[in-house]
């Protein structure tokens, strides 16, 4: 694939709802077999179901607002400009 600029305006978009039914948006900024980068918009009150990944390593980075993330039953509060890495097998 040729080098190109990517943004939420040009990336593949999808919608999803968490267990509380709050609508969220996601954009696949990079989607290859060895790397996936997704920007998500999660309104206040949105959540995901606790889960694990066998092989995937994830990195969550807050662009704006605040994110409370539970990793292995420990709560982490991330604010704008902060991130956290989740290793394969970790419940989050």
C-alpha positions in Angstrom: 0.0 0.0 0.0 1.4 3.4 -0.9 2.2 5.9 1.9 -0.8 8.0 2.7 -2.2 10.4 5.3 -4.9 8.8 7.4 -7.5 10.4 9.7 -10.9 9.7 11.1 -12.3 11.3 7.9 -10.7 8.7 5.6 -10.3 5.7 7.9 -12.7 2.7 8.0 -15.4 3.6 10.6 -17.6 1.3 12.7 -20.1 1.8 15.6 -20.4 -0.4 18.7 -22.4 -0.3 21.9 -21.1 -1.4 25.3 -23.2 -3.4 27.9 -25.0 -0.2 29.0 -26.1 0.5 25.4 -24.1 3.7 25.0 -23.2 4.2 21.3 -19.4 4.5 20.6 -17.4 5.0 17.4 -14.2 3.5 16.1 -11.9 4.2 13.2 -9.2 1.7 11.9 -6.3 4.0 11.4 -4.0 1.0 10.7 -5.5 -2.5 10.1 -2.9 -5.1 9.1 -2.1 -8.6 10.3 0.8 -7.4 12.5 -0.5 -4.0 13.6 -3.9 -2.5 14.5 -4.3 1.1 15.6 -7.9 2.2 16.4 -9.1 5.6 17.5 -12.3 5.3 19.5 -14.9 7.8 20.8 -16.5 6.7 24.0 -19.0 9.1 25.5 -19.4 9.5 29.3 -20.9 6.4 30.8 -19.7 4.1 28.0 -18.0 0.8 28.9 -16.8 -2.5 27.5 -17.2 -6.0 28.9 -14.1 -7.3 30.8 -12.1 -9.6 28.4 -8.6 -10.8 27.5 -6.6 -11.3 24.3 -4.5 -14.4 23.7 -2.0 -12.7 21.4 -2.8 -9.0 21.1 -0.9 -6.4 23.0 -2.9 -3.2 23.5 -2.0 0.4 24.2 -4.7 2.8 25.4 -4.0 6.5 25.0 -6.4 9.3 26.0 -6.7 12.1 23.5 -9.2 14.1 25.6 -11.3 13.5 28.7 -10.7 10.8 31.2 -10.7 7.0 31.1 -11.0 4.6 34.0 -9.6 1.2 33.0 -9.6 -1.9 35.1 -6.6 -4.2 34.5 -6.4 -7.4 36.5 -8.8 -6.0 39.1 -6.8 -2.8 39.6 -8.3 0.6 38.6 -6.2 3.1 36.6 -7.5 6.6 35.8 -5.9 8.0 32.6 -6.2 11.6 31.6 -5.5 13.5 28.4 -2.0 12.7 27.2 -1.6 9.5 29.3 -1.5 5.9 28.2 -1.2 2.3 29.5 0.0 -0.9 27.9 -2.1 -4.1 28.3 -0.1 -7.4 27.8 -1.7 -10.5 26.2 -3.6 -12.5 28.8 -4.3 -9.6 31.1 -8.0 -9.1 32.0 -9.2 -5.6 31.2 
